[in-house]
Amino acid sequence: MRTEIDRTLLRGREYRGASRIDGPLVYMRGTHPVGYNELVEITCSDGKRRSGQVLDTSDDVVCVQVFEGTDGLNMPDTRMHFLGEPLSLSVTEDMLGRVMNGLGKARDGGADPHGSEERDVNGSPINPTSREYPRDYIQTGISVIDGMTTLIQGQKLPIFSGNGLSHNQLAAQIARQAKVRGGKGDFCIVFCAMGVKYDIAKFFIDSFEETGVLDNVALFLSLADDPSIERTITPRTALTLAEHLAFDKGKQVLVIMTDMTNYCESLREISTLRGEIPSRKGYPGYLYSNLAELYERSGKIAGRSGSITQLPILTMPNDDISHPIPDLTGYITEGQIVFDRQLGGRGIYPPINPLPSLSRLMKDGIGEGMTRADHPHVSNQLFASYSHVQEVRNLASVIGEEELSETDNLYMKFGEFFESRFLSQGQDEDRSIEETLDLAWKALSILPPEELQRLTEEEISAHYSREE
């Protein structure tokens, strides 16, 4: 058995001469026993240093993924120094208001953030017995979310979008407007973007600066021209800061991660380079557990005042909700918010289709004392009525609108009002939950009272106002 002194001496050794370079991966033989996820310092032939992480290790060879990419490296002159510890992030509250790359280094021209504590970016799972059930409501200012798929503090609620839809605009709007209703403690945002183009990154930064919320947001940006390997670390560094802010500083943290599809594509790229046996659509078989490692870092801990709420955003390839990425995400998280391309094509923003959308924790965070007493029944009635609108529209496409009954015509009118007034709102429009519910009642008041079977007579008497 090696002594602690022996291990310290081995960590100080440097190895020269790679046996293979393949994409972002560097292979080296003849090293001492190293650990999985161990941090590595790579020195190029010109003396410049890069960071890496042990991806695989055996008795014969060590595989290292290089975060800054392998351009310019050559096998004979590449040197590796194994540091004997995992990749860590120096966490500090001063990272709020800063723009950083995927490794937590400054991207805004300032000095790299330095805190008093180094945290392993891989985190540690929350003990299930110490978790506190999420109940407090987060107001996003978006009617379709607040009214029908309510976000609860400590929840993980993904947004399923598609290429070219307005998910980036929605992510920025939620970051600007989100606030805790019913919870205690300071509220802040950790924003994580992976594989985004420069113009999108600039949009996020400008949006937060112009509205004055940047001081309360920590941005981790991994751009499209950055090494793809950096995308696999970016959400981990963001969540490491979120854990510090939530569980050490007592803040209510909302983590927005976009685009998780780019993250998964990087995992597939690395898996292919390693020669692993592919699973569904070429993704590695451990995609589920890898995503779970990220999503399960949200929640509330009993005895701690802070919380982490996650809002991951992913673009569904070919708008396929059964694709492995949204499919596995749906198994891990507590619901989903689904974008609809047809609604987007008609100019409705945000183009969220409430029918396939779901918030599994919504029922425990709304109602009297939290949002408003009529909220649960109003939400159920909106779902039921809008679902019937789709049936009436299908019928009208067969027999024609002129053959519809009077009640069916009212449902058609309700559907138009619901989509144009309730679903649709401005990108700078911040609606309170009271405004959202009042607007819902205006929509429901288009229908006759006998059609509102999910509402109580008392609620109809108090809020129903039929306009002839």
C-alpha positions in Angstrom: 0.0 0.0 0.0 1.3 3.4 -1.0 1.8 6.0 1.8 0.4 9.5 1.5 4.0 10.8 0.8 4.3 8.3 -2.1 1.0 9.5 -3.6 2.1 13.2 -3.2 5.4 12.5 -5.0 3.6 10.7 -7.8 1.2 13.6 -8.3 4.2 15.8 -8.8 5.5 13.7 -11.7 5.2 14.9 -15.2 4.9 12.6 -18.3 6.0 13.5 -21.8 5.0 12.0 -25.1 1.4 11.2 -25.9 0.6 7.8 -27.6 -2.4 9.1 -29.5 -4.4 12.3 -30.1 -8.0 11.9 -31.3 -10.2 15.0 -31.4 -10.4 16.5 -27.9 -8.9 13.3 -26.4 -5.2 12.6 -25.6 -3.9 9.1 -24.7 -0.8 8.5 -22.7 0.9 5.3 -21.6 3.2 4.4 -18.7 1.7 6.7 -16.1 1.2 5.9 -12.4 -2.3 4.9 -11.3 -4.5 7.9 -11.7 -8.2 8.5 -10.8 -11.3 9.0 -12.8 -12.2 12.7 -13.3 -8.7 13.7 -12.0 -7.6 17.1 -13.1 -4.7 17.2 -15.6 -2.4 20.1 -16.7 -1.3 19.7 -20.3 1.8 21.7 -21.5 2.2 22.3 -25.3 5.5 22.4 -27.2 5.3 26.3 -27.0 5.0 26.2 -23.2 1.3 27.2 -23.1 -0.8 25.3 -20.6 -4.3 23.8 -21.0 -6.6 22.0 -18.6 -7.9 18.5 -18.9 -9.7 15.7 -17.1 -9.2 12.0 -16.9 -12.0 10.4 -18.8 -10.8 6.8 -18.7 -8.0 4.9 -17.0 -6.5 1.4 -17.0 -3.3 -0.4 -16.3 -2.0 0.4 -19.8 -3.3 3.8 -20.9 -4.9 7.0 -19.6 -7.4 8.9 -21.7 -7.6 12.7 -21.0 -10.2 15.1 -22.4 -8.7 18.6 -23.1 -11.1 21.4 -22.4 -9.4 24.0 -24.6 -9.2 21.5 -27.5 -6.1 19.7 -29.0 -5.3 22.1 -31.8 -1.5 22.7 -31.9 -0.6 19.7 -29.7 1.8 17.1 -31.1 2.4 13.7 -29.6 6.2 13.8 -28.9 6.2 17.2 -27.1 2.9 17.0 -25.2 3.5 16.9 -21.4 1.0 15.9 -18.8 1.0 16.7 -15.1 -1.7 14.8 -13.1 -2.8 16.9 -10.1 -4.4 14.1 -8.1 -7.7 16.0 -7.5 -10.9 16.6 -9.5 -11.7 19.7 -11.5 -12.8 22.4 -9.0 -14.4 25.9 -9.1 -13.4 28.8 -6.8 -16.9 29.9 -5.7 -17.8 33.3 -4.5 -20.9 35.5 -4.4 -19.0 38.0 -6.4 -19.6 35.9 -9.5 -23.1 37.4 -9.7 -22.9 40.2 -12.3 -20.0 38.4 -14.1 -19.8 36.8 -17.5 -17.6 33.6 -17.5 -16.7 30.8 -19.9 -17.7 27.2 -19.3 -14.8 26.7 -16.9 -15.7 29.7 -14.7 -12.9 31.9 -16.1 -13.7 35.6 -16.9 -15.1 36.4 -20.3 -16.1 40.0 -19.6 -12.6 41.4 -19.6 -12.2 41.4 -15.8 -10.0 39.3 -13.6 -10.9 35.7 -13.0 -13.2 35.3 -10.0 -11.5 33.9 -6.9 -13.3 32.8 -3.8 -12.2 31.4 -0.4 -13.4 27.9 -1.2 -12.8 25.4 -4.0 -15.6 23.1 -4.9 -15.6 19.9 -6.9 -17.6 20.7 -10.0 -19.1 17.2 -10.1 -20.9 18.0 -6.8 -22.4 15.4 -4.5 -26.0 14.1 -4.5 -28.5 15.4 -2.0 -29.5 12.8 0.5 -33.1 11.9 -0.3 -34.1 11.8 3.3 -32.9 15.4 3.8 -34.8 16.8 0.9 -37.7 19.2 1.6 -40.8 18.9 -0.5 -41.1 21.9 -2.9 -44.1 24.1 -2.3 -43.4 27.8 -2.9 -44.4 29.4 -6.2 -42.0 31.2 -8.6 -43.7 33.9 -10.7 -42.2 34.1 -14.2 -44.6 36.8 -15.4 -45.6 34.4 -18.3 -49.4 33.7 -18.2 -49.3 30.2 -19.8 -46.6 29.1 -17.4 -47.8 30.8 -14.2 -51.5 29.9 -14.9 -51.2 26.4 -16.3 -47.7 24.9 -15.7 -46.7 26.7 -12.6 -43.0 26.6 -11.7 -42.4 25.6 -8.0 -39.3 26.6 -6.0 -36.9 23.6 -6.0 -38.5 22.0 -9.1 -36.8 20.9 -12.3 -39.1 21.9 -15.2 -37.6 21.6 -18.7 -38.7 23.5 -21.8 -39.0 21.4 -25.0 -38.5 23.7 -28.0 -37.4 23.3 -31.6 -34.8 24.9 -33.8 -35.7 28.5 -34.8 -38.3 28.9 -32.1 -38.2 31.7 -29.5 -36.8 29.7 -26.6 -33.9 32.1 -26.2 -36.2 35.1 -25.9 -38.3 33.2 -23.4 -35.2 32.2 -21.3 -34.0 35.8 -21.2 -37.5 37.1 -20.3 -37.8 34.6 -17.4 -34.4 35.5 -16.1 -35.4 39.2 -16.1 -38.9 38.7 -14.5 -38.7 35.7 -12.3 -39.4 36.2 -8.6 -40.3 34.1 -5.6 -43.9 34.3 -4.3 -44.3 32.9 -0.8 -40.6 32.1 -0.3 -38.0 33.8 1.8 -34.5 34.9 1.0 -32.7 36.7 -1.8 -33.5 35.6 -5.4 -30.8 35.2 -8.1 -30.2 33.6 -11.5 -27.4 31.3 -12.7 -27.6 31.3 -16.5 -25.8 28.6 -18.4 -25.5 28.6 -22.2 -23.8 25.8 -24.1 -22.8 25.8 -27.8 -24.6 29.1 -28.5 -23.6 31.5 -31.3 -22.0 34.8 -30.5 -25.0 36.8 -31.5 -27.2 34.8 -29.1 -24.7 35.2 -26.3 -24.6 39.0 -27.0 -28.4 39.0 -26.9 -28.4 37.5 -23.4 -25.8 39.9 -22.1 -27.4 43.0 -23.6 -30.8 42.0 -22.4 -29.7 41.7 -18.8 -27.6 44.9 -18.9 -30.4 47.0 -20.4 -32.9 45.9 -17.8 -30.5 46.2 -14.9 -30.7 42.6 -13.8 -27.2 41.6 -14.7 -25.9 42.3 -11.2 -28.2 39.5 -10.0 -27.2 37.0 -12.7 -24.1 34.8 -13.1 -23.6 33.9 -16.8 -21.6 30.9 -17.9 -21.3 31.0 -21.7 -19.7 28.3 -23.8 -19.9 29.6 -27.4 -20.3 27.5 -30.6 -16.7 28.1 -31.6 -15.3 27.0 -28.2 -14.1 23.4 -28.0 -17.2 21.2 -27.8 -15.7 19.4 -24.8 -16.2 22.5 -22.7 -19.9 22.1 -23.0 -19.8 18.9 -20.9 -18.3 21.0 -18.0 -20.3 24.2 -18.3 -23.5 23.0 -16.5 -21.4 21.4 -13.8 -19.6 24.7 -13.0 -22.9 26.6 -13.1 -24.6 24.2 -10.7 -21.5 24.3 -8.4 -21.9 28.0 -8.0 -25.7 27.6 -7.6 -25.1 25.1 -4.7 -22.8 27.6 -3.0 -25.3 30.4 -3.4 -28.3 28.3 -2.3 -26.9 26.1 0.5 -24.1 28.3 1.9 -25.5 31.8 1.3 -29.3 31.0 1.7 -30.3 32.4 -1.7 -33.2 31.2 -3.9 -31.4 30.3 -7.1 -33.0 29.7 -10.5 -30.7 27.9 -12.9 -31.5 28.3 -16.6 -29.6 25.9 -18.9 -29.7 26.2 -22.7 -29.3 24.2 -24.9 -29.1 20.7 -23.3 -29.2 19.2 -26.8 -25.8 20.7 -27.5 -24.6 19.2 -24.2 -25.8 15.7 -25.2 -24.3 16.0 -28.7 -20.9 16.6 -27.0 -21.4 13.5 -25.0 -22.2 11.5 -28.1 -19.1 12.9 -29.9 -16.8 11.9 -27.0 -18.5 8.4 -26.8 -17.9 7.9 -30.5 -14.2 8.8 -30.2 -13.8 6.4 -27.3 -15.3 3.6 -29.4 -18.1 2.9 -27.0 -21.0 0.8 -28.0 -23.8 3.3 -29.0 -27.3 3.2 -27.7 -30.4 4.9 -29.2 -29.5 7.1 -32.1 -25.8 6.8 -31.3 -26.0 8.4 -27.9 -24.1 6.6 -25.1 -25.9 4.1 -22.9 -25.2 6.3 -19.8 -27.0 9.3 -21.2 -29.8 8.8 -18.7 -27.5 8.7 -15.6 -25.4 11.6 -16.9 -28.5 13.8 -17.3 -29.7 12.7 -13.9 -26.4 13.8 -12.3 -27.2 17.3 -13.5 -31.0 17.5 -12.9 -30.9 15.9 -9.4 -28.7 18.8 -8.2 -31.8 20.9 -7.7 -34.1 21.0 -4.8 -34.5 22.1 -1.2 -32.7 20.7 1.9 -34.4 20.6 5.3 -32.8 23.1 7.6 -31.4 25.2 4.8 -33.1 28.4 3.7 -31.9 28.3 0.1 -33.1 26.3 -2.9 -32.1 25.5 -6.5 -34.8 25.5 -9.2 -33.8 24.3 -12.7 -35.3 25.4 -16.0 -33.3 23.4 -18.6 -34.1 24.2 -22.2 -33.6 21.7 -25.1 -34.3 21.8 -28.8 -36.0 18.6 -30.0 -34.3 17.3 -33.1 -36.9 17.4 -35.9 -39.5 18.4 -33.3 -39.6 14.8 -32.1 -40.7 14.6 -28.5 -39.9 10.9 -28.4 -36.2 11.6 -29.3 -33.9 10.2 -26.6 -33.0 13.6 -25.2 -36.5 14.9 -24.4 -37.7 11.4 -23.7 -35.1 10.7 -21.0 -35.4 14.3 -19.6 -39.1 13.7 -19.1 -38.4 10.7 -17.0 -36.0 12.5 -14.7 -37.8 15.9 -14.3 -41.1 17.0 -12.9 -43.0 17.8 -16.0 -42.3 19.8 -19.2 -43.2 23.0 -21.1 -43.7 22.2 -24.8 -43.3 24.7 -27.7 -45.5 24.3 -30.7 -44.2 25.2 -34.2 -47.7 26.0 -35.5 -48.3 28.5 -32.8 -44.9 30.1 -33.5 -45.7 30.3 -37.2 -48.9 32.3 -36.4 -46.8 34.8 -34.5 -47.9 33.8 -31.0 -45.2 34.4 -28.4 -44.4 32.4 -26.4 -45.6 29.5 -28.6 -46.3 27.2 -25.7 -48.9 24.5 -26.2 -50.5 23.9 -22.8 -52.0 20.6 -23.7 -48.8 18.4 -23.8 -47.3 20.6 -21.1 -47.3 19.6 -17.4 -46.0 20.7 -14.0 -46.2 17.7 -11.6 -45.6 19.8 -8.5 -48.0 22.6 -9.5 -50.9 21.3 -7.3 -48.9 21.7 -4.1 -47.8 25.3 -4.8 -51.0 27.0 -5.9 -54.3 27.9 -4.3 -55.4 29.9 -1.3 -52.5 31.5 0.6 -50.1 30.8 -2.2 -51.5 32.2 -5.5 -55.3 32.6 -5.4 -58.1 30.3 -4.2 -59.6 29.8 -7.7 -56.3 29.0 -9.4 -56.5 25.2 -9.3 -60.0 25.0 -10.8 -59.3 27.8 -13.3 -56.3 25.9 -14.6 -58.2 22.6 -14.9 -61.1 24.4 -16.7 -58.6 26.1 -19.2 -57.1 22.7 -20.0 -60.5 21.1 -20.5 -62.0 23.9 -22.6 -58.9 24.3 -24.8 -58.8 20.6 -25.4 -62.4 20.7 -26.6 -61.4 23.6 -28.9 -59.2 21.2 -30.8 -62.0 18.8 -31.2 -64.3 21.5 -32.5 -61.7 22.7 -35.0 -61.2 19.2 -36.3 -65.0 18.9 -36.7 -65.1 22.3 -38.5 -62.4 21.2 -41.0 -64.8 18.3 -42.0 -68.2 19.8 -42.0 -67.4 23.6 -42.2 -67.8 26.3 -39.6 -71.3 27.2 -40.8 -72.6 23.8 -39.7 -71.3 24.2 -36.1 -73.7 24.5 -33.2 -74.0 27.8 -31.2 -72.0 26.3 -28.4 -69.3 25.0 -30.8 -69.0 28.5 -32.2 -68.5 29.9 -28.7 -65.7 27.4 -28.2 -64.1 28.6 -31.5 -64.3 32.2 -30.2 -62.9 31.1 -26.8 -59.9 29.4 -28.6 -59.1 32.6 -30.6 -59.2 34.7 -27.5 -57.3 32.2 -25.4 -54.4 32.0 -28.0 -54.3 35.7 -28.9 -54.7 37.2 -25.4 -53.8 34.6 -22.8 -51.1 32.6 -24.5 -49.6 35.5 -26.4 -47.9 38.4 -24.6 -45.1 40.8 -25.2 -41.4 40.0 -24.6 -41.3 42.7 -22.0 -44.7 42.1 -20.5 -44.6 41.0 -16.9 -48.0 39.8 -15.7 -48.7 39.2 -12.1 -50.6 36.0 -11.1 -53.7 38.1 -10.4 -53.6 39.6 -13.9 -53.1 36.1 -15.4 -56.1 34.7 -13.6 -58.3 37.7 -14.4 -57.4 37.2 -18.0 -58.2 33.5 -17.8 -61.7 34.4 -16.4 -62.2 36.8 -19.4 -61.5 33.9 -21.7 -63.8 31.5 -19.8 -66.6 34.0 -19.6 -67.0 33.6 -23.4 -68.4 30.2 -22.7 -71.8 29.6 -21.2 -71.8 28.8 -17.4 -73.1 25.3 -17.9 -69.9 24.5 -19.9 -67.7 25.4 -16.9 -68.1 22.1 -15.1 -64.7 22.2 -13.3 -65.5 25.4 -11.5 -67.6 25.8 -8.4 -70.8 27.8 -8.4 -69.2 30.2 -5.9 -66.2 30.8 -8.2 -68.5 31.4 -11.2 -70.6 33.8 -9.2 -67.5 35.8 -8.0 -65.6 36.0 -11.3 -67.8 35.2 -14.3 -68.7 38.2 -16.4 -70.3 37.4 -19.7 -69.9 40.1 -22.3 -72.6 40.1 -24.9 
